[in-house]
Amino acid sequence: MNAGDVIEAVLESGHRARFTATGDSMYPFIRSGEQLEVEPVDPRELRRGDVVLARLPRGLTAHRIVGLERRGGEVISITTRGDNCDTEDAPFSPAQLVGRIPLRRRGNLVTIIALARRWVRRAR
């Protein structure tokens, strides 16, 4: 059983899971070595700008949603990109979604929200 399996098992039981972020693709919103929580989420509740944890070809990845394709109210495709990345990840299905990373307090919450909003506007 790998870390992704353990996290998914915890989420399926209705609890949040905690893990340590590595890499700088989400800097400055997420810093390498930072402890993050991931919560279960229904794909229909996702919104552009949410940060999600997904099983992508490179492994577990926490990136921000830049696009959602919906059909009949159901999400059929999710597109993400790291805040510190120039290109989008390949779209993936909701089956690859592990959970959502809720907003956290770090320093000035208003600054964090402003950074996220500016990034989402830039991504359009």
N, CA, C and O atoms as CSV, one atom per row, in Angstrom:
chain,resi,resn,atom,element,x,y,z
A,1,MET,N,N,0.857,-1.178,0.000
A,1,MET,CA,C,0.000,0.000,0.000
A,1,MET,C,C,0.904,1.243,0.000
A,1,MET,O,O,1.811,1.350,0.825
A,2,ASN,N,N,0.653,2.184,-0.931
A,2,ASN,CA,C,1.466,3.403,-0.992
A,2,ASN,C,C,0.746,4.553,-0.288
A,2,ASN,O,O,-0.373,4.391,0.197
A,3,ALA,N,N,1.400,5.717,-0.238
A,3,ALA,CA,C,0.844,6.877,0.467
A,3,ALA,C,C,-0.511,7.286,-0.102
A,3,ALA,O,O,-1.421,7.634,0.649
A,4,GLY,N,N,-0.647,7.244,-1.436
A,4,GLY,CA,C,-1.922,7.605,-2.054
A,4,GLY,C,C,-3.053,6.696,-1.608
A,4,GLY,O,O,-4.168,7.158,-1.369
A,5,ASP,N,N,-2.770,5.401,-1.496
A,5,ASP,CA,C,-3.787,4.446,-1.043
A,5,ASP,C,C,-4.207,4.737,0.396
A,5,ASP,O,O,-5.391,4.678,0.729
A,6,VAL,N,N,-3.232,5.051,1.244
A,6,VAL,CA,C,-3.526,5.351,2.650
A,6,VAL,C,C,-4.373,6.612,2.754
A,6,VAL,O,O,-5.360,6.639,3.490
A,7,ILE,N,N,-3.991,7.663,2.016
A,7,ILE,CA,C,-4.758,8.915,2.041
A,7,ILE,C,C,-6.184,8.669,1.568
A,7,ILE,O,O,-7.136,9.143,2.188
A,8,GLU,N,N,-6.334,7.932,0.476
A,8,GLU,CA,C,-7.689,7.656,-0.037
A,8,GLU,C,C,-8.507,6.852,0.958
A,8,GLU,O,O,-9.701,7.108,1.110
A,9,ALA,N,N,-7.903,5.890,1.639
A,9,ALA,CA,C,-8.624,5.092,2.633
A,9,ALA,C,C,-9.104,5.976,3.787
A,9,ALA,O,O,-10.228,5.816,4.262
A,10,VAL,N,N,-8.265,6.897,4.235
A,10,VAL,CA,C,-8.662,7.815,5.309
A,10,VAL,C,C,-9.821,8.697,4.845
A,10,VAL,O,O,-10.788,8.891,5.581
A,11,LEU,N,N,-9.725,9.235,3.614
A,11,LEU,CA,C,-10.791,10.100,3.096
A,11,LEU,C,C,-12.092,9.342,2.923
A,11,LEU,O,O,-13.162,9.877,3.214
A,12,GLU,N,N,-12.020,8.110,2.457
A,12,GLU,CA,C,-13.226,7.298,2.271
A,12,GLU,C,C,-13.935,7.041,3.593
A,12,GLU,O,O,-15.144,6.812,3.610
A,13,SER,N,N,-13.198,7.077,4.704
A,13,SER,CA,C,-13.816,6.880,6.014
A,13,SER,C,C,-14.464,8.173,6.528
A,13,SER,O,O,-15.028,8.203,7.621
A,14,GLY,N,N,-14.371,9.268,5.700
A,14,GLY,CA,C,-15.005,10.524,6.064
A,14,GLY,C,C,-14.116,11.476,6.839
A,14,GLY,O,O,-14.583,12.518,7.300
A,15,HIS,N,N,-12.847,11.141,6.991
A,15,HIS,CA,C,-11.909,11.978,7.735
A,15,HIS,C,C,-10.980,12.734,6.792
A,15,HIS,O,O,-10.877,12.404,5.611
A,16,ARG,N,N,-10.309,13.744,7.321
A,16,ARG,CA,C,-9.260,14.450,6.589
A,16,ARG,C,C,-7.952,13.694,6.782
A,16,ARG,O,O,-7.753,13.006,7.783
A,17,ALA,N,N,-7.074,13.836,5.809
A,17,ALA,CA,C,-5.748,13.237,5.900
A,17,ALA,C,C,-4.718,14.352,5.843
A,17,ALA,O,O,-4.988,15.429,5.312
A,18,ARG,N,N,-3.548,14.096,6.384
A,18,ARG,CA,C,-2.470,15.083,6.388
A,18,ARG,C,C,-1.258,14.466,5.698
A,18,ARG,O,O,-0.964,13.282,5.863
A,19,PHE,N,N,-0.557,15.301,4.917
A,19,PHE,CA,C,0.656,14.836,4.244
A,19,PHE,C,C,1.625,15.999,4.117
A,19,PHE,O,O,1.254,17.154,4.325
A,20,THR,N,N,2.864,15.690,3.776
A,20,THR,CA,C,3.897,16.708,3.612
A,20,THR,C,C,4.087,16.991,2.129
A,20,THR,O,O,4.336,16.083,1.336
A,21,ALA,N,N,3.966,18.253,1.772
A,21,ALA,CA,C,4.141,18.664,0.373
A,21,ALA,C,C,5.624,18.645,0.013
A,21,ALA,O,O,6.480,18.966,0.837
A,22,THR,N,N,5.912,18.263,-1.229
A,22,THR,CA,C,7.274,18.340,-1.749
A,22,THR,C,C,7.219,19.048,-3.097
A,22,THR,O,O,6.231,18.939,-3.823
A,23,GLY,N,N,8.262,19.759,-3.421
A,23,GLY,CA,C,8.317,20.456,-4.697
A,23,GLY,C,C,7.862,21.900,-4.572
A,23,GLY,O,O,7.352,22.324,-3.535
A,24,ASP,N,N,8.060,22.651,-5.664
A,24,ASP,CA,C,7.732,24.078,-5.630
A,24,ASP,C,C,6.719,24.495,-6.690
A,24,ASP,O,O,6.619,25.680,-7.008
A,25,SER,N,N,5.973,23.556,-7.237
A,25,SER,CA,C,5.025,23.897,-8.299
A,25,SER,C,C,3.873,24.774,-7.822
A,25,SER,O,O,3.232,25.438,-8.637
A,26,MET,N,N,3.598,24.790,-6.525
A,26,MET,CA,C,2.505,25.617,-5.994
A,26,MET,C,C,3.021,26.787,-5.166
A,26,MET,O,O,2.237,27.447,-4.484
A,27,TYR,N,N,4.321,27.055,-5.212
A,27,TYR,CA,C,4.905,28.166,-4.461
A,27,TYR,C,C,4.352,29.488,-4.986
A,27,TYR,O,O,4.284,29.643,-6.205
A,28,PRO,N,N,3.960,30.432,-4.175
A,28,PRO,CA,C,4.150,30.533,-2.734
A,28,PRO,C,C,2.966,30.015,-1.912
A,28,PRO,O,O,3.034,30.002,-0.683
A,29,PHE,N,N,1.887,29.589,-2.569
A,29,PHE,CA,C,0.701,29.138,-1.829
A,29,PHE,C,C,1.007,27.908,-0.982
A,29,PHE,O,O,0.572,27.815,0.166
A,30,ILE,N,N,1.756,26.966,-1.548
A,30,ILE,CA,C,2.194,25.771,-0.821
A,30,ILE,C,C,3.704,25.718,-0.934
A,30,ILE,O,O,4.263,25.843,-2.023
A,31,ARG,N,N,4.355,25.533,0.196
A,31,ARG,CA,C,5.820,25.464,0.221
A,31,ARG,C,C,6.264,24.035,0.483
A,31,ARG,O,O,5.627,23.308,1.244
A,32,SER,N,N,7.357,23.637,-0.150
A,32,SER,CA,C,7.909,22.299,0.051
A,32,SER,C,C,8.198,22.089,1.538
A,32,SER,O,O,8.785,22.950,2.193
A,33,GLY,N,N,7.782,20.942,2.058
A,33,GLY,CA,C,7.969,20.619,3.469
A,33,GLY,C,C,6.791,21.012,4.344
A,33,GLY,O,O,6.745,20.651,5.520
A,34,GLU,N,N,5.843,21.745,3.786
A,34,GLU,CA,C,4.671,22.183,4.542
A,34,GLU,C,C,3.694,21.027,4.727
A,34,GLU,O,O,3.503,20.216,3.820
A,35,GLN,N,N,3.078,20.956,5.900
A,35,GLN,CA,C,2.051,19.963,6.183
A,35,GLN,C,C,0.722,20.452,5.619
A,35,GLN,O,O,0.295,21.568,5.913
A,36,LEU,N,N,0.070,19.630,4.818
A,36,LEU,CA,C,-1.219,19.983,4.223
A,36,LEU,C,C,-2.282,18.988,4.658
A,36,LEU,O,O,-1.992,17.827,4.945
A,37,GLU,N,N,-3.507,19.465,4.701
A,37,GLU,CA,C,-4.650,18.587,4.919
A,37,GLU,C,C,-5.379,18.435,3.603
A,37,GLU,O,O,-5.418,19.360,2.792
A,38,VAL,N,N,-5.947,17.281,3.398
A,38,VAL,CA,C,-6.799,17.036,2.243
A,38,VAL,C,C,-8.114,16.492,2.782
A,38,VAL,O,O,-8.133,15.671,3.700
A,39,GLU,N,N,-9.222,16.967,2.194
A,39,GLU,CA,C,-10.542,16.558,2.652
A,39,GLU,C,C,-11.288,15.877,1.512
A,39,GLU,O,O,-11.029,16.147,0.339
A,40,PRO,N,N,-12.220,14.989,1.867
A,40,PRO,CA,C,-13.031,14.387,0.814
A,40,PRO,C,C,-13.876,15.459,0.139
A,40,PRO,O,O,-14.278,16.431,0.779
A,41,VAL,N,N,-14.145,15.286,-1.146
A,41,VAL,CA,C,-14.967,16.260,-1.865
A,41,VAL,C,C,-15.728,15.552,-2.983
A,41,VAL,O,O,-15.195,14.677,-3.665
A,42,ASP,N,N,-16.967,15.947,-3.148
A,42,ASP,CA,C,-17.770,15.486,-4.266
A,42,ASP,C,C,-17.345,16.318,-5.477
A,42,ASP,O,O,-17.349,17.545,-5.389
A,43,PRO,N,N,-16.980,15.703,-6.596
A,43,PRO,CA,C,-16.545,16.478,-7.757
A,43,PRO,C,C,-17.534,17.560,-8.183
A,43,PRO,O,O,-17.123,18.571,-8.754
A,44,ARG,N,N,-18.829,17.372,-7.919
A,44,ARG,CA,C,-19.827,18.381,-8.290
A,44,ARG,C,C,-19.670,19.666,-7.480
A,44,ARG,O,O,-20.179,20.713,-7.883
A,45,GLU,N,N,-18.964,19.601,-6.329
A,45,GLU,CA,C,-18.753,20.777,-5.476
A,45,GLU,C,C,-17.514,21.571,-5.875
A,45,GLU,O,O,-17.280,22.654,-5.338
A,46,LEU,N,N,-16.724,21.056,-6.799
A,46,LEU,CA,C,-15.482,21.725,-7.181
A,46,LEU,C,C,-15.750,23.010,-7.940
A,46,LEU,O,O,-16.731,23.132,-8.673
A,47,ARG,N,N,-14.853,23.961,-7.746
A,47,ARG,CA,C,-14.929,25.246,-8.430
A,47,ARG,C,C,-13.539,25.607,-8.948
A,47,ARG,O,O,-12.521,25.172,-8.409
A,48,ARG,N,N,-13.526,26.401,-9.988
A,48,ARG,CA,C,-12.265,26.929,-10.508
A,48,ARG,C,C,-11.565,27.695,-9.377
A,48,ARG,O,O,-12.196,28.491,-8.681
A,49,GLY,N,N,-10.280,27.456,-9.200
A,49,GLY,CA,C,-9.520,28.083,-8.124
A,49,GLY,C,C,-9.290,27.171,-6.937
A,49,GLY,O,O,-8.386,27.422,-6.140
A,50,ASP,N,N,-10.098,26.097,-6.793
A,50,ASP,CA,C,-9.858,25.129,-5.720
A,50,ASP,C,C,-8.518,24.433,-5.945
A,50,ASP,O,O,-8.099,24.232,-7.085
A,51,VAL,N,N,-7.854,24.069,-4.857
A,51,VAL,CA,C,-6.635,23.266,-4.947
A,51,VAL,C,C,-7.028,21.840,-4.610
A,51,VAL,O,O,-7.636,21.581,-3.571
A,52,VAL,N,N,-6.676,20.914,-5.498
A,52,VAL,CA,C,-7.055,19.516,-5.323
A,52,VAL,C,C,-5.818,18.625,-5.331
A,52,VAL,O,O,-4.766,19.000,-5.848
A,53,LEU,N,N,-5.968,17.454,-4.756
A,53,LEU,CA,C,-4.942,16.422,-4.801
A,53,LEU,C,C,-5.449,15.348,-5.758
A,53,LEU,O,O,-6.565,14.851,-5.612
A,54,ALA,N,N,-4.620,14.997,-6.736
A,54,ALA,CA,C,-5.043,14.025,-7.752
A,54,ALA,C,C,-3.917,13.045,-8.041
A,54,ALA,O,O,-2.740,13.336,-7.829
A,55,ARG,N,N,-4.309,11.884,-8.527
A,55,ARG,CA,C,-3.345,10.875,-8.994
A,55,ARG,C,C,-3.082,11.160,-10.470
A,55,ARG,O,O,-3.884,10.804,-11.333
A,56,LEU,N,N,-1.963,11.797,-10.747
A,56,LEU,CA,C,-1.570,12.102,-12.118
A,56,LEU,C,C,-0.425,11.177,-12.516
A,56,LEU,O,O,0.146,10.515,-11.649
A,57,PRO,N,N,-0.071,11.109,-13.800
A,57,PRO,CA,C,0.994,10.199,-14.221
A,57,PRO,C,C,2.301,10.367,-13.432
A,57,PRO,O,O,3.030,9.392,-13.246
A,58,ARG,N,N,2.610,11.587,-12.963
A,58,ARG,CA,C,3.854,11.793,-12.209
A,58,ARG,C,C,3.696,11.416,-10.738
A,58,ARG,O,O,4.680,11.427,-9.997
A,59,GLY,N,N,2.488,11.085,-10.299
A,59,GLY,CA,C,2.234,10.735,-8.903
A,59,GLY,C,C,1.199,11.668,-8.295
A,59,GLY,O,O,0.533,12.422,-9.003
A,60,LEU,N,N,1.073,11.608,-6.961
A,60,LEU,CA,C,0.120,12.485,-6.281
A,60,LEU,C,C,0.536,13.936,-6.494
A,60,LEU,O,O,1.691,14.301,-6.273
A,61,THR,N,N,-0.416,14.756,-6.926
A,61,THR,CA,C,-0.114,16.140,-7.273
A,61,THR,C,C,-1.187,17.053,-6.703
A,61,THR,O,O,-2.381,16.825,-6.899
A,62,ALA,N,N,-0.746,18.101,-5.987
A,62,ALA,CA,C,-1.656,19.128,-5.477
A,62,ALA,C,C,-1.503,20.357,-6.369
A,62,ALA,O,O,-0.489,21.052,-6.307
A,63,HIS,N,N,-2.509,20.621,-7.196
A,63,HIS,CA,C,-2.499,21.774,-8.099
A,63,HIS,C,C,-3.857,22.453,-8.076
A,63,HIS,O,O,-4.834,21.895,-7.577
A,64,ARG,N,N,-3.908,23.668,-8.625
A,64,ARG,CA,C,-5.127,24.470,-8.637
A,64,ARG,C,C,-5.960,24.180,-9.891
A,64,ARG,O,O,-5.417,24.036,-10.987
A,65,ILE,N,N,-7.277,24.096,-9.717
A,65,ILE,CA,C,-8.181,23.873,-10.843
A,65,ILE,C,C,-8.237,25.128,-11.705
A,65,ILE,O,O,-8.513,26.221,-11.212
A,66,VAL,N,N,-7.972,24.959,-13.000
A,66,VAL,CA,C,-8.088,26.068,-13.956
A,66,VAL,C,C,-9.219,25.814,-14.949
A,66,VAL,O,O,-9.586,26.713,-15.705
A,67,GLY,N,N,-9.772,24.610,-14.956
A,67,GLY,CA,C,-10.873,24.313,-15.850
A,67,GLY,C,C,-11.639,23.082,-15.409
A,67,GLY,O,O,-11.061,22.104,-14.936
A,68,LEU,N,N,-12.945,23.149,-15.570
A,68,LEU,CA,C,-13.835,22.021,-15.277
A,68,LEU,C,C,-14.767,21.841,-16.472
A,68,LEU,O,O,-15.402,22.796,-16.920
A,69,GLU,N,N,-14.844,20.645,-16.972
A,69,GLU,CA,C,-15.818,20.355,-18.029
A,69,GLU,C,C,-16.966,19.596,-17.374
A,69,GLU,O,O,-16.771,18.566,-16.729
A,70,ARG,N,N,-18.160,20.134,-17.558
A,70,ARG,CA,C,-19.356,19.523,-16.956
A,70,ARG,C,C,-20.322,19.092,-18.050
A,70,ARG,O,O,-20.399,19.703,-19.117
A,71,ARG,N,N,-21.039,18.047,-17.762
A,71,ARG,CA,C,-22.096,17.577,-18.652
A,71,ARG,C,C,-23.254,17.126,-17.772
A,71,ARG,O,O,-23.129,16.188,-16.985
A,72,GLY,N,N,-24.388,17.814,-17.922
A,72,GLY,CA,C,-25.561,17.458,-17.125
A,72,GLY,C,C,-25.332,17.611,-15.630
A,72,GLY,O,O,-25.887,16.845,-14.841
A,73,GLY,N,N,-24.527,18.584,-15.226
A,73,GLY,CA,C,-24.258,18.801,-13.803
A,73,GLY,C,C,-23.121,17.970,-13.246
A,73,GLY,O,O,-22.631,18.238,-12.150
A,74,GLU,N,N,-22.698,16.962,-13.994
A,74,GLU,CA,C,-21.603,16.096,-13.541
A,74,GLU,C,C,-20.281,16.583,-14.122
A,74,GLU,O,O,-20.222,17.008,-15.276
A,75,VAL,N,N,-19.233,16.522,-13.329
A,75,VAL,CA,C,-17.896,16.861,-13.809
A,75,VAL,C,C,-17.369,15.670,-14.587
A,75,VAL,O,O,-17.361,14.544,-14.090
A,76,ILE,N,N,-16.924,15.928,-15.825
A,76,ILE,CA,C,-16.367,14.826,-16.626
A,76,ILE,C,C,-14.864,14.988,-16.861
A,76,ILE,O,O,-14.188,14.036,-17.251
A,77,SER,N,N,-14.338,16.208,-16.619
A,77,SER,CA,C,-12.922,16.444,-16.826
A,77,SER,C,C,-12.459,17.614,-15.961
A,77,SER,O,O,-13.156,18.619,-15.829
A,78,ILE,N,N,-11.266,17.464,-15.371
A,78,ILE,CA,C,-10.680,18.488,-14.509
A,78,ILE,C,C,-9.311,18.847,-15.078
A,78,ILE,O,O,-8.515,17.962,-15.394
A,79,THR,N,N,-9.037,20.146,-15.208
A,79,THR,CA,C,-7.726,20.609,-15.658
A,79,THR,C,C,-7.109,21.436,-14.544
A,79,THR,O,O,-7.762,22.323,-13.994
A,80,THR,N,N,-5.859,21.153,-14.206
A,80,THR,CA,C,-5.160,21.855,-13.134
A,80,THR,C,C,-3.843,22.435,-13.635
A,80,THR,O,O,-3.364,22.102,-14.719
A,81,ARG,N,N,-3.284,23.300,-12.823
A,81,ARG,CA,C,-1.952,23.832,-13.095
A,81,ARG,C,C,-1.367,24.298,-11.768
A,81,ARG,O,O,-2.083,24.824,-10.917
A,82,GLY,N,N,-0.076,24.103,-11.600
A,82,GLY,CA,C,0.608,24.622,-10.427
A,82,GLY,C,C,0.708,26.130,-10.514
A,82,GLY,O,O,0.895,26.674,-11.602
A,83,ASP,N,N,0.586,26.816,-9.389
A,83,ASP,CA,C,0.672,28.279,-9.367
A,83,ASP,C,C,2.011,28.770,-9.901
A,83,ASP,O,O,2.099,29.882,-10.422
A,84,ASN,N,N,3.045,27.960,-9.779
A,84,ASN,CA,C,4.393,28.335,-10.190
A,84,ASN,C,C,4.774,27.660,-11.513
A,84,ASN,O,O,5.960,27.519,-11.813
A,85,CYS,N,N,3.789,27.248,-12.298
A,85,CYS,CA,C,4.033,26.534,-13.557
A,85,CYS,C,C,3.507,27.348,-14.742
A,85,CYS,O,O,2.555,28.116,-14.612
A,86,ASP,N,N,4.139,27.165,-15.883
A,86,ASP,CA,C,3.731,27.868,-17.095
A,86,ASP,C,C,2.673,27.123,-17.902
A,86,ASP,O,O,1.949,27.735,-18.688
A,87,THR,N,N,2.578,25.815,-17.714
A,87,THR,CA,C,1.657,25.022,-18.528
A,87,THR,C,C,0.663,24.267,-17.652
A,87,THR,O,O,0.921,23.967,-16.487
A,88,GLU,N,N,-0.475,23.976,-18.257
A,88,GLU,CA,C,-1.516,23.207,-17.569
A,88,GLU,C,C,-1.162,21.728,-17.582
A,88,GLU,O,O,-0.437,21.255,-18.457
A,89,ASP,N,N,-1.687,21.007,-16.596
A,89,ASP,CA,C,-1.593,19.552,-16.592
A,89,ASP,C,C,-2.609,19.020,-17.599
A,89,ASP,O,O,-3.574,19.706,-17.935
A,90,ALA,N,N,-2.393,17.820,-18.070
A,90,ALA,CA,C,-3.379,17.189,-18.951
A,90,ALA,C,C,-4.686,17.013,-18.175
A,90,ALA,O,O,-4.653,16.693,-16.987
A,91,PRO,N,N,-5.831,17.218,-18.825
A,91,PRO,CA,C,-7.110,17.000,-18.135
A,91,PRO,C,C,-7.192,15.572,-17.597
A,91,PRO,O,O,-6.661,14.636,-18.194
A,92,PHE,N,N,-7.867,15.427,-16.461
A,92,PHE,CA,C,-8.031,14.096,-15.870
A,92,PHE,C,C,-9.473,13.901,-15.441
A,92,PHE,O,O,-10.238,14.860,-15.334
A,93,SER,N,N,-9.831,12.670,-15.200
A,93,SER,CA,C,-11.214,12.341,-14.842
A,93,SER,C,C,-11.413,12.458,-13.331
A,93,SER,O,O,-10.447,12.399,-12.570
A,94,PRO,N,N,-12.660,12.621,-12.898
A,94,PRO,CA,C,-12.943,12.666,-11.463
A,94,PRO,C,C,-12.489,11.400,-10.729
A,94,PRO,O,O,-12.267,11.440,-9.518
A,95,ALA,N,N,-12.349,10.284,-11.437
A,95,ALA,CA,C,-11.872,9.054,-10.800
A,95,ALA,C,C,-10.444,9.200,-10.283
A,95,ALA,O,O,-10.032,8.463,-9.386
A,96,GLN,N,N,-9.683,10.147,-10.843
A,96,GLN,CA,C,-8.306,10.376,-10.414
A,96,GLN,C,C,-8.209,11.390,-9.269
A,96,GLN,O,O,-7.134,11.590,-8.703
A,97,LEU,N,N,-9.325,12.023,-8.935
A,97,LEU,CA,C,-9.371,12.995,-7.858
A,97,LEU,C,C,-9.254,12.286,-6.513
A,97,LEU,O,O,-9.963,11.311,-6.260
A,98,VAL,N,N,-8.368,12.768,-5.656
A,98,VAL,CA,C,-8.222,12.206,-4.308
A,98,VAL,C,C,-9.013,13.049,-3.317
A,98,VAL,O,O,-9.753,12.505,-2.498
A,99,GLY,N,N,-8.868,14.377,-3.380
A,99,GLY,CA,C,-9.585,15.255,-2.460
A,99,GLY,C,C,-9.226,16.705,-2.714
A,99,GLY,O,O,-8.510,17.031,-3.661
A,100,ARG,N,N,-9.738,17.569,-1.848
A,100,ARG,CA,C,-9.510,19.013,-1.977
A,100,ARG,C,C,-8.671,19.487,-0.791
A,100,ARG,O,O,-8.842,19.024,0.337
A,101,ILE,N,N,-7.766,20.414,-1.072
A,101,ILE,CA,C,-6.938,21.029,-0.023
A,101,ILE,C,C,-7.679,22.298,0.414
A,101,ILE,O,O,-7.778,23.244,-0.367
A,102,PRO,N,N,-8.199,22.337,1.642
A,102,PRO,CA,C,-8.923,23.535,2.071
A,102,PRO,C,C,-7.958,24.705,2.274
A,102,PRO,O,O,-6.772,24.498,2.527
A,103,LEU,N,N,-8.474,25.940,2.161
A,103,LEU,CA,C,-7.652,27.122,2.424
A,103,LEU,C,C,-7.151,27.073,3.858
A,103,LEU,O,O,-7.858,26.634,4.765
A,104,ARG,N,N,-5.920,27.532,4.047
A,104,ARG,CA,C,-5.314,27.525,5.371
A,104,ARG,C,C,-4.951,28.947,5.769
A,104,ARG,O,O,-4.804,29.821,4.915
A,105,ARG,N,N,-4.812,29.170,7.045
A,105,ARG,CA,C,-4.330,30.465,7.538
A,105,ARG,C,C,-2.813,30.408,7.615
A,105,ARG,O,O,-2.234,29.534,8.260
A,106,ARG,N,N,-2.197,31.348,6.951
A,106,ARG,CA,C,-0.748,31.514,7.080
A,106,ARG,C,C,-0.490,33.000,6.923
A,106,ARG,O,O,-0.649,33.552,5.834
A,107,GLY,N,N,-0.100,33.634,7.984
A,107,GLY,CA,C,0.138,35.067,7.900
A,107,GLY,C,C,-1.168,35.798,7.652
A,107,GLY,O,O,-2.144,35.611,8.378
A,108,ASN,N,N,-1.180,36.609,6.649
A,108,ASN,CA,C,-2.334,37.436,6.334
A,108,ASN,C,C,-3.252,36.688,5.363
A,108,ASN,O,O,-2.938,36.568,4.179
A,109,LEU,N,N,-4.380,36.189,5.859
A,109,LEU,CA,C,-5.319,35.425,5.046
A,109,LEU,C,C,-5.771,36.213,3.828
A,109,LEU,O,O,-5.946,35.647,2.749
A,110,VAL,N,N,-5.960,37.507,3.994
A,110,VAL,CA,C,-6.396,38.335,2.878
A,110,VAL,C,C,-5.369,38.282,1.752
A,110,VAL,O,O,-5.744,38.223,0.581
A,111,THR,N,N,-4.092,38.301,2.083
A,111,THR,CA,C,-3.032,38.221,1.081
A,111,THR,C,C,-3.109,36.899,0.330
A,111,THR,O,O,-2.971,36.882,-0.893
A,112,ILE,N,N,-3.322,35.813,1.020
A,112,ILE,CA,C,-3.397,34.503,0.385
A,112,ILE,C,C,-4.580,34.457,-0.587
A,112,ILE,O,O,-4.440,33.987,-1.716
A,113,ILE,N,N,-5.730,34.941,-0.150
A,113,ILE,CA,C,-6.905,34.933,-1.025
A,113,ILE,C,C,-6.666,35.837,-2.228
A,113,ILE,O,O,-7.045,35.485,-3.345
A,114,ALA,N,N,-6.045,36.992,-2.020
A,114,ALA,CA,C,-5.758,37.906,-3.127
A,114,ALA,C,C,-4.817,37.258,-4.126
A,114,ALA,O,O,-5.010,37.399,-5.334
A,115,LEU,N,N,-3.799,36.547,-3.645
A,115,LEU,CA,C,-2.884,35.834,-4.546
A,115,LEU,C,C,-3.650,34.814,-5.379
A,115,LEU,O,O,-3.452,34.723,-6.590
A,116,ALA,N,N,-4.521,34.047,-4.732
A,116,ALA,CA,C,-5.276,33.016,-5.437
A,116,ALA,C,C,-6.193,33.641,-6.486
A,116,ALA,O,O,-6.280,33.139,-7.607
A,117,ARG,N,N,-6.874,34.725,-6.135
A,117,ARG,CA,C,-7.775,35.366,-7.093
A,117,ARG,C,C,-7.008,35.937,-8.275
A,117,ARG,O,O,-7.452,35.817,-9.417
A,118,ARG,N,N,-5.855,36.560,-8.014
A,118,ARG,CA,C,-5.054,37.114,-9.086
A,118,ARG,C,C,-4.591,35.997,-10.022
A,118,ARG,O,O,-4.584,36.161,-11.242
A,119,TRP,N,N,-4.206,34.861,-9.438
A,119,TRP,CA,C,-3.744,33.743,-10.254
A,119,TRP,C,C,-4.876,33.225,-11.130
A,119,TRP,O,O,-4.659,32.955,-12.312
A,120,VAL,N,N,-6.088,33.080,-10.575
A,120,VAL,CA,C,-7.228,32.571,-11.343
A,120,VAL,C,C,-7.556,33.527,-12.483
A,120,VAL,O,O,-7.848,33.082,-13.593
A,121,ARG,N,N,-7.513,34.832,-12.228
A,121,ARG,CA,C,-7.770,35.804,-13.288
A,121,ARG,C,C,-6.724,35.678,-14.393
A,121,ARG,O,O,-7.059,35.756,-15.575
A,122,ARG,N,N,-5.467,35.484,-14.019
A,122,ARG,CA,C,-4.385,35.338,-14.991
A,122,ARG,C,C,-4.578,34.078,-15.841
A,122,ARG,O,O,-4.210,34.053,-17.016
A,123,ALA,N,N,-5.153,33.041,-15.245
A,123,ALA,CA,C,-5.309,31.759,-15.925
A,123,ALA,C,C,-6.425,31.768,-16.968
A,123,ALA,O,O,-6.476,30.877,-17.817
A,124,ARG,N,N,-7.297,32.731,-16.922
A,124,ARG,CA,C,-8.438,32.763,-17.867
A,124,ARG,C,C,-8.013,33.052,-19.256
A,124,ARG,O,O,-8.849,33.111,-20.157
